[in-house]
Amino acid sequence: MLLEFADTYAAQGDTAKQIESARASLATFDRLAQSDPGRRGYQMGRAAAYSRIGDSLTAQGSLPEALTAYKGTLIFTSHDR
């Protein structure tokens, strides 16, 4: 749900709220993934949160930080191949 908020804030152009929601979502998925590491949905949620963080940082012009966030996405998606 927090990722949906992040998407809504992005559509409104509010990158500060977008990144706040995406980071809150990441923290939630981190806690869930720690409680059940084998659950793929939690890992994909973490990847999606990192992606939203990267998107908001890109929109803010913080490209090095955005790249770091996007690399976080790869950690969770590269194992699917």
Buried (B, 14 or more C-beta within 10 A) or exposed (E): EBBEBBBEBBEEEBBEBBBBBBBBBBEBBBEBBEEEEEEEEBBBBBBBBBBBBBBBBBBBEBEEBBEBBBEBBEEBBEEEE
